[in-house]
């Protein structure tokens, strides 16, 4: 039995075509595996982007609100302390 493996030489254009086909095939398979293989895939991506943008906006607002309440609480404590010292 002959253990020699023979390779067919490819020129640059053939290699480029082979790589392009492999990349397209891999991209199609990846899109199918995440459910983005139909004609609505573009709309799905836009919807996901809007969802992520909305989440970021909610997060930003929640952090600002929390910081606002902490500042109001601390200022309230300071005001209570000043008031109790003034009314002694």
The first five atom37 places (N, CA, C, CB, O) and aatype in JSON, in Angstrom:
{
  "aatype": [20, 20, 20, 20, 20, 20, 20, 20, 20, 20, 20, 20, 20, 20, 20, 20, 20, 20, 20, 20, 20, 20, 20, 20, 20, 20, 20, 20, 20, 20, 20, 20, 20, 20, 20, 20, 20, 20, 20, 20, 20, 20, 20, 20, 20, 20, 20, 20, 20, 20, 20, 20, 20, 20, 20, 20, 20, 20, 20, 20, 20, 20, 20, 20, 20, 20, 20, 20, 20, 20, 20, 20, 20, 20, 20, 20, 20, 20, 20, 20, 20, 20, 20, 20, 20, 20, 20, 20],
  "atom_mask": [
    [1, 1, 1, 1, 1],
    [1, 1, 1, 1, 1],
    [1, 1, 1, 1, 1],
    [1, 1, 1, 1, 1],
    [1, 1, 1, 1, 1],
    [1, 1, 1, 1, 1],
    [1, 1, 1, 1, 1],
    [1, 1, 1, 1, 1],
    [1, 1, 1, 1, 1],
    [1, 1, 1, 1, 1],
    [1, 1, 1, 1, 1],
    [1, 1, 1, 1, 1],
    [1, 1, 1, 1, 1],
    [1, 1, 1, 1, 1],
    [1, 1, 1, 1, 1],
    [1, 1, 1, 1, 1],
    [1, 1, 1, 1, 1],
    [1, 1, 1, 1, 1],
    [1, 1, 1, 1, 1],
    [1, 1, 1, 1, 1],
    [1, 1, 1, 1, 1],
    [1, 1, 1, 1, 1],
    [1, 1, 1, 1, 1],
    [1, 1, 1, 1, 1],
    [1, 1, 1, 1, 1],
    [1, 1, 1, 1, 1],
    [1, 1, 1, 1, 1],
    [1, 1, 1, 1, 1],
    [1, 1, 1, 1, 1],
    [1, 1, 1, 1, 1],
    [1, 1, 1, 1, 1],
    [1, 1, 1, 1, 1],
    [1, 1, 1, 1, 1],
    [1, 1, 1, 1, 1],
    [1, 1, 1, 1, 1],
    [1, 1, 1, 1, 1],
    [1, 1, 1, 1, 1],
    [1, 1, 1, 1, 1],
    [1, 1, 1, 1, 1],
    [1, 1, 1, 1, 1],
    [1, 1, 1, 1, 1],
    [1, 1, 1, 1, 1],
    [1, 1, 1, 1, 1],
    [1, 1, 1, 1, 1],
    [1, 1, 1, 1, 1],
    [1, 1, 1, 1, 1],
    [1, 1, 1, 1, 1],
    [1, 1, 1, 1, 1],
    [1, 1, 1, 1, 1],
    [1, 1, 1, 1, 1],
    [1, 1, 1, 1, 1],
    [1, 1, 1, 1, 1],
    [1, 1, 1, 1, 1],
    [1, 1, 1, 1, 1],
    [1, 1, 1, 1, 1],
    [1, 1, 1, 1, 1],
    [1, 1, 1, 1, 1],
    [1, 1, 1, 1, 1],
    [1, 1, 1, 1, 1],
    [1, 1, 1, 1, 1],
    [1, 1, 1, 1, 1],
    [1, 1, 1, 1, 1],
    [1, 1, 1, 1, 1],
    [1, 1, 1, 1, 1],
    [1, 1, 1, 1, 1],
    [1, 1, 1, 1, 1],
    [1, 1, 1, 1, 1],
    [1, 1, 1, 1, 1],
    [1, 1, 1, 1, 1],
    [1, 1, 1, 1, 1],
    [1, 1, 1, 1, 1],
    [1, 1, 1, 1, 1],
    [1, 1, 1, 1, 1],
    [1, 1, 1, 1, 1],
    [1, 1, 1, 1, 1],
    [1, 1, 1, 1, 1],
    [1, 1, 1, 1, 1],
    [1, 1, 1, 1, 1],
    [1, 1, 1, 1, 1],
    [1, 1, 1, 1, 1],
    [1, 1, 1, 1, 1],
    [1, 1, 1, 1, 1],
    [1, 1, 1, 1, 1],
    [1, 1, 1, 1, 1],
    [1, 1, 1, 1, 1],
    [1, 1, 1, 1, 1],
    [1, 1, 1, 1, 1],
    [1, 1, 1, 1, 1]
  ],
  "atom_positions": [
    [[0.84, -1.16, 0.0], [0.0, 0.0, 0.0], [0.89, 1.23, 0.0], [-0.95, -0.01, 1.2], [1.9, 1.27, 0.7]],
    [[0.52, 2.21, -0.75], [1.3, 3.42, -0.89], [0.77, 4.47, 0.09], [1.26, 3.93, -2.36], [-0.41, 4.82, 0.04]],
    [[1.65, 4.98, 0.98], [1.26, 5.97, 1.97], [1.47, 7.4, 1.5], [2.01, 5.75, 3.25], [1.25, 8.34, 2.25]],
    [[1.9, 7.56, 0.29], [2.14, 8.91, -0.23], [0.81, 9.6, -0.53], [3.03, 8.86, -1.51], [-0.09, 9.02, -1.13]],
    [[0.72, 10.85, -0.07], [-0.44, 11.66, -0.37], [-0.04, 12.65, -1.44], [-0.99, 12.39, 0.9], [0.99, 13.31, -1.34]],
    [[-0.85, 12.74, -2.45], [-0.53, 13.68, -3.51], [-1.41, 14.91, -3.39], [-0.7, 13.03, -4.9], [-2.6, 14.81, -3.07]],
    [[-0.83, 16.05, -3.64], [-1.55, 17.31, -3.59], [-1.59, 17.9, -4.99], [-0.88, 18.3, -2.6], [-0.62, 17.84, -5.74]],
    [[-2.73, 18.45, -5.32], [-2.87, 19.12, -6.6], [-2.51, 20.58, -6.4], [-4.32, 18.97, -7.18], [-3.11, 21.26, -5.57]],
    [[-1.54, 21.06, -7.13], [-1.15, 22.46, -6.95], [-2.27, 23.4, -7.43], [0.18, 22.76, -7.72], [-2.93, 23.14, -8.43]],
    [[-2.47, 24.48, -6.69], [-3.48, 25.48, -7.04], [-2.78, 26.8, -7.34], [-4.51, 25.65, -5.9], [-1.83, 27.19, -6.67]],
    [[-3.28, 27.46, -8.35], [-2.73, 28.79, -8.58], [-3.46, 29.76, -7.65], [-2.87, 29.22, -10.09], [-4.4, 29.37, -6.95]],
    [[-3.05, 31.0, -7.65], [-3.6, 32.0, -6.71], [-5.1, 32.21, -6.93], [-2.85, 33.33, -6.87], [-5.84, 32.33, -5.95]],
    [[-5.55, 32.26, -8.16], [-6.97, 32.48, -8.45], [-7.81, 31.3, -7.96], [-7.18, 32.69, -9.97], [-8.89, 31.5, -7.4]],
    [[-7.32, 30.09, -8.15], [-8.06, 28.91, -7.68], [-8.14, 28.87, -6.16], [-7.39, 27.62, -8.21], [-9.17, 28.55, -5.58]],
    [[-7.02, 29.21, -5.52], [-6.98, 29.24, -4.06], [-7.94, 30.3, -3.53], [-5.55, 29.51, -3.56], [-8.66, 30.07, -2.55]],
    [[-7.96, 31.47, -4.17], [-8.87, 32.55, -3.77], [-10.32, 32.12, -3.91], [-8.61, 33.82, -4.61], [-11.13, 32.38, -3.03]],
    [[-10.66, 31.46, -5.01], [-12.02, 30.97, -5.24], [-12.39, 29.92, -4.19], [-12.16, 30.37, -6.65], [-13.51, 29.94, -3.67]],
    [[-11.48, 29.02, -3.88], [-11.74, 27.99, -2.87], [-11.98, 28.61, -1.5], [-10.55, 27.0, -2.8], [-12.91, 28.2, -0.79]],
    [[-11.17, 29.58, -1.13], [-11.34, 30.25, 0.16], [-12.64, 31.05, 0.22], [-10.14, 31.16, 0.44], [-13.3, 31.07, 1.25]],
    [[-13.0, 31.7, -0.87], [-14.24, 32.47, -0.93], [-15.45, 31.56, -0.76], [-14.34, 33.24, -2.26], [-16.37, 31.88, -0.01]],
    [[-15.46, 30.44, -1.46], [-16.58, 29.49, -1.32], [-16.66, 28.94, 0.09], [-16.43, 28.34, -2.33], [-17.75, 28.79, 0.64]],
    [[-15.51, 28.63, 0.68], [-15.5, 28.09, 2.04], [-16.01, 29.15, 3.04], [-14.07, 27.63, 2.44], [-16.75, 28.81, 3.97]],
    [[-15.62, 30.39, 2.85], [-16.06, 31.47, 3.75], [-17.57, 31.68, 3.63], [-15.31, 32.78, 3.44], [-18.26, 31.84, 4.64]],
    [[-18.09, 31.7, 2.41], [-19.53, 31.87, 2.21], [-20.3, 30.72, 2.82], [-19.86, 31.99, 0.71], [-21.34, 30.92, 3.45]],
    [[-19.81, 29.52, 2.63], [-20.47, 28.34, 3.19], [-20.47, 28.41, 4.71], [-19.77, 27.06, 2.71], [-21.49, 28.11, 5.34]],
    [[-19.36, 28.78, 5.3], [-19.27, 28.9, 6.76], [-20.18, 29.99, 7.29], [-17.83, 29.19, 7.17], [-20.8, 29.82, 8.34]],
    [[-20.26, 31.12, 6.58], [-21.13, 32.22, 7.01], [-22.59, 31.8, 6.95], [-20.9, 33.47, 6.13], [-23.36, 32.09, 7.87]],
    [[-22.98, 31.11, 5.87], [-24.37, 30.63, 5.77], [-24.7, 29.66, 6.9], [-24.61, 29.95, 4.41], [-25.78, 29.73, 7.48]],
    [[-23.79, 28.77, 7.2], [-24.01, 27.8, 8.27], [-24.13, 28.5, 9.63], [-22.86, 26.78, 8.3], [-24.97, 28.13, 10.45]],
    [[-23.28, 29.5, 9.86], [-23.33, 30.23, 11.12], [-24.65, 30.99, 11.26], [-22.15, 31.21, 11.23], [-25.26, 30.99, 12.33]],
    [[-25.1, 31.63, 10.17], [-26.37, 32.36, 10.22], [-27.54, 31.41, 10.44], [-26.58, 33.15, 8.92], [-28.47, 31.74, 11.18]],
    [[-27.5, 30.26, 9.82], [-28.56, 29.26, 10.02], [-28.59, 28.78, 11.47], [-28.37, 28.07, 9.07], [-29.67, 28.56, 12.03]],
    [[-27.43, 28.62, 12.06], [-27.37, 28.08, 13.43], [-27.93, 29.06, 14.46], [-25.94, 27.73, 13.79], [-28.32, 28.64, 15.54]],
    [[-27.97, 30.37, 14.14], [-28.55, 31.34, 15.07], [-29.91, 31.84, 14.6], [-27.6, 32.52, 15.24], [-30.46, 32.78, 15.17]],
    [[-30.47, 31.22, 13.56], [-31.82, 31.54, 13.1], [-31.92, 32.77, 12.23], [-32.69, 31.72, 14.27], [-32.99, 33.37, 12.14]],
    [[-30.84, 33.17, 11.59], [-30.85, 34.36, 10.73], [-30.65, 33.98, 9.27], [-29.75, 35.34, 11.17], [-29.87, 34.61, 8.56]],
    [[-31.35, 32.96, 8.83], [-31.15, 32.46, 7.47], [-32.26, 32.87, 6.5], [-31.04, 30.97, 7.49], [-32.16, 32.59, 5.31]],
    [[-33.31, 33.52, 7.0], [-34.43, 33.86, 6.13], [-34.37, 35.32, 5.66], [-35.76, 33.59, 6.85], [-33.43, 36.04, 5.96]],
    [[-35.4, 35.72, 4.93], [-35.44, 37.07, 4.37], [-35.66, 38.14, 5.44], [-36.53, 37.16, 3.33], [-35.37, 39.31, 5.2]],
    [[-36.17, 37.76, 6.6], [-36.41, 38.71, 7.68], [-35.19, 38.93, 8.57], [-37.56, 38.25, 8.52], [-35.29, 39.6, 9.6]],
    [[-34.06, 38.37, 8.21], [-32.86, 38.46, 9.06], [-32.44, 39.91, 9.27], [-31.7, 37.66, 8.43], [-32.03, 40.28, 10.37]],
    [[-32.53, 40.73, 8.24], [-32.16, 42.15, 8.38], [-33.04, 42.85, 9.39], [-32.24, 42.86, 7.03], [-32.56, 43.63, 10.21]],
    [[-34.34, 42.58, 9.32], [-35.27, 43.17, 10.29], [-34.99, 42.66, 11.7], [-36.72, 42.87, 9.9], [-35.09, 43.41, 12.67]],
    [[-34.64, 41.38, 11.8], [-34.32, 40.81, 13.11], [-33.11, 41.5, 13.73], [-34.06, 39.31, 13.0], [-33.1, 41.81, 14.92]],
    [[-32.1, 41.75, 12.91], [-30.89, 42.43, 13.41], [-31.23, 43.85, 13.84], [-29.79, 42.45, 12.33], [-30.76, 44.31, 14.89]],
    [[-32.05, 44.57, 13.05], [-32.45, 45.93, 13.43], [-33.23, 45.92, 14.74], [-33.31, 46.57, 12.31], [-33.03, 46.78, 15.6]],
    [[-34.12, 44.94, 14.9], [-34.88, 44.82, 16.15], [-33.96, 44.57, 17.34], [-35.91, 43.7, 16.03], [-34.14, 45.15, 18.41]],
    [[-32.97, 43.69, 17.14], [-32.02, 43.41, 18.22], [-31.22, 44.65, 18.58], [-31.07, 42.28, 17.81], [-30.97, 44.91, 19.76]],
    [[-30.81, 45.42, 17.59], [-30.07, 46.67, 17.86], [-30.93, 47.65, 18.64], [-29.6, 47.31, 16.55], [-30.45, 48.29, 19.58]],
    [[-32.21, 47.77, 18.27], [-33.1, 48.67, 18.99], [-33.3, 48.19, 20.43], [-34.46, 48.78, 18.28], [-33.35, 49.0, 21.36]],
    [[-33.4, 46.88, 20.61], [-33.55, 46.32, 21.95], [-32.33, 46.62, 22.81], [-33.79, 44.81, 21.87], [-32.46, 47.01, 23.97]],
    [[-31.15, 46.44, 22.25], [-29.92, 46.71, 22.99], [-29.81, 48.2, 23.29], [-28.69, 46.22, 22.19], [-29.42, 48.57, 24.4]],
    [[-30.13, 49.06, 22.33], [-30.1, 50.5, 22.58], [-31.07, 50.89, 23.69], [-30.42, 51.28, 21.31], [-30.75, 51.71, 24.54]],
    [[-32.26, 50.29, 23.68], [-33.23, 50.55, 24.73], [-32.73, 50.11, 26.09], [-34.54, 49.86, 24.43], [-32.89, 50.82, 27.09]],
    [[-32.11, 48.93, 26.14], [-31.56, 48.42, 27.4], [-30.48, 49.35, 27.93], [-30.98, 47.01, 27.2], [-30.43, 49.63, 29.13]],
    [[-29.62, 49.84, 27.05], [-28.56, 50.77, 27.48], [-29.15, 52.05, 28.03], [-27.61, 51.08, 26.3], [-28.67, 52.59, 29.02]],
    [[-30.2, 52.53, 27.39], [-30.86, 53.75, 27.84], [-31.49, 53.55, 29.23], [-31.94, 54.19, 26.83], [-31.37, 54.41, 30.1]],
    [[-32.15, 52.41, 29.42], [-32.76, 52.11, 30.72], [-31.69, 52.01, 31.79], [-33.58, 50.81, 30.64], [-31.86, 52.52, 32.9]],
    [[-30.6, 51.34, 31.47], [-29.5, 51.19, 32.43], [-28.94, 52.55, 32.83], [-28.38, 50.32, 31.83], [-28.71, 52.82, 34.01]],
    [[-28.72, 53.4, 31.84], [-28.17, 54.73, 32.09], [-29.13, 55.54, 32.98], [-27.91, 55.48, 30.75], [-28.69, 56.21, 33.92]],
    [[-30.41, 55.48, 32.68], [-31.4, 56.2, 33.47], [-31.49, 55.66, 34.89], [-32.77, 56.12, 32.79], [-31.61, 56.44, 35.84]],
    [[-31.43, 54.36, 35.04], [-31.49, 53.75, 36.37], [-30.3, 54.18, 37.22], [-31.54, 52.22, 36.25], [-30.46, 54.47, 38.4]],
    [[-29.12, 54.21, 36.64], [-27.93, 54.62, 37.38], [-28.05, 56.08, 37.78], [-26.65, 54.4, 36.54], [-27.73, 56.44, 38.92]],
    [[-28.5, 56.93, 36.87], [-28.66, 58.36, 37.2], [-29.69, 58.55, 38.31], [-29.09, 59.16, 35.94], [-29.49, 59.36, 39.21]],
    [[-30.78, 57.8, 38.24], [-31.81, 57.91, 39.27], [-31.28, 57.46, 40.62], [-33.04, 57.07, 38.89], [-31.55, 58.1, 41.64]],
    [[-30.52, 56.36, 40.64], [-29.95, 55.87, 41.89], [-29.01, 56.9, 42.49], [-29.21, 54.55, 41.66], [-29.07, 57.19, 43.69]],
    [[-28.13, 57.47, 41.67], [-27.19, 58.48, 42.15], [-27.96, 59.7, 42.68], [-26.2, 58.91, 41.02], [-27.6, 60.26, 43.71]],
    [[-29.0, 60.1, 41.98], [-29.82, 61.23, 42.41], [-30.41, 60.97, 43.8], [-30.95, 61.5, 41.4], [-30.35, 61.84, 44.67]],
    [[-30.97, 59.79, 44.01], [-31.56, 59.47, 45.3], [-30.52, 59.4, 46.41], [-32.31, 58.16, 45.22], [-30.8, 59.8, 47.54]],
    [[-29.35, 58.89, 46.12], [-28.28, 58.85, 47.14], [-27.88, 60.26, 47.52], [-27.04, 58.06, 46.61], [-27.7, 60.55, 48.71]],
    [[-27.74, 61.14, 46.55], [-27.37, 62.53, 46.83], [-28.46, 63.21, 47.66], [-27.13, 63.32, 45.52], [-28.16, 63.9, 48.63]],
    [[-29.72, 63.02, 47.29], [-30.83, 63.61, 48.05], [-30.84, 63.06, 49.48], [-32.19, 63.32, 47.35], [-31.06, 63.82, 50.42]],
    [[-30.61, 61.78, 49.65], [-30.58, 61.18, 50.98], [-29.47, 61.77, 51.83], [-30.41, 59.66, 50.87], [-29.7, 62.13, 52.99]],
    [[-28.28, 61.87, 51.27], [-27.14, 62.43, 52.01], [-27.4, 63.89, 52.37], [-25.84, 62.3, 51.19], [-27.13, 64.31, 53.49]],
    [[-27.92, 64.66, 51.42], [-28.23, 66.06, 51.71], [-29.32, 66.16, 52.78], [-28.67, 66.78, 50.44], [-29.27, 67.06, 53.62]],
    [[-30.29, 65.26, 52.76], [-31.32, 65.22, 53.8], [-30.73, 64.94, 55.17], [-32.36, 64.18, 53.47], [-31.12, 65.57, 56.15]],
    [[-29.8, 64.01, 55.23], [-29.14, 63.71, 56.51], [-28.37, 64.93, 57.03], [-28.18, 62.53, 56.35], [-28.42, 65.24, 58.21]],
    [[-27.68, 65.6, 56.12], [-26.93, 66.8, 56.51], [-27.9, 67.87, 57.01], [-26.09, 67.33, 55.33], [-27.64, 68.53, 58.01]],
    [[-29.02, 68.05, 56.3], [-30.0, 69.05, 56.71], [-30.61, 68.7, 58.08], [-31.12, 69.17, 55.65], [-30.8, 69.58, 58.91]],
    [[-30.9, 67.41, 58.31], [-31.44, 67.0, 59.61], [-30.43, 67.26, 60.72], [-31.82, 65.52, 59.57], [-30.8, 67.7, 61.81]],
    [[-29.17, 66.97, 60.45], [-28.13, 67.22, 61.44], [-27.99, 68.7, 61.75], [-26.8, 66.66, 60.97], [-27.85, 69.08, 62.91]],
    [[-28.04, 69.52, 60.72], [-27.94, 70.97, 60.93], [-29.16, 71.48, 61.69], [-27.8, 71.7, 59.57], [-29.02, 72.33, 62.57]],
    [[-30.34, 70.99, 61.35], [-31.56, 71.43, 62.01], [-31.56, 71.03, 63.49], [-32.79, 70.83, 61.3], [-31.96, 71.81, 64.35]],
    [[-31.08, 69.78, 63.77], [-31.08, 69.33, 65.17], [-30.04, 70.12, 65.99], [-30.78, 67.82, 65.25], [-30.27, 70.35, 67.18]],
    [[-28.96, 70.52, 65.41], [-27.96, 71.33, 66.11], [-28.49, 72.74, 66.32], [-26.62, 71.36, 65.31], [-28.19, 73.36, 67.35]],
    [[-29.24, 73.25, 65.42], [-29.74, 74.61, 65.5], [-30.88, 74.73, 66.52], [-30.21, 75.07, 64.14], [-31.06, 75.79, 67.12]],
    [[-31.65, 73.65, 66.71], [-32.79, 73.67, 67.61], [-32.47, 73.16, 69.02], [-33.91, 72.85, 67.03], [-33.39, 72.84, 69.77]],
    [[-31.23, 73.07, 69.39], [-30.87, 72.61, 70.75], [-31.0, 73.7, 71.75], [-29.46, 72.08, 70.79], [-30.74, 73.49, 72.94]]
  ]
}
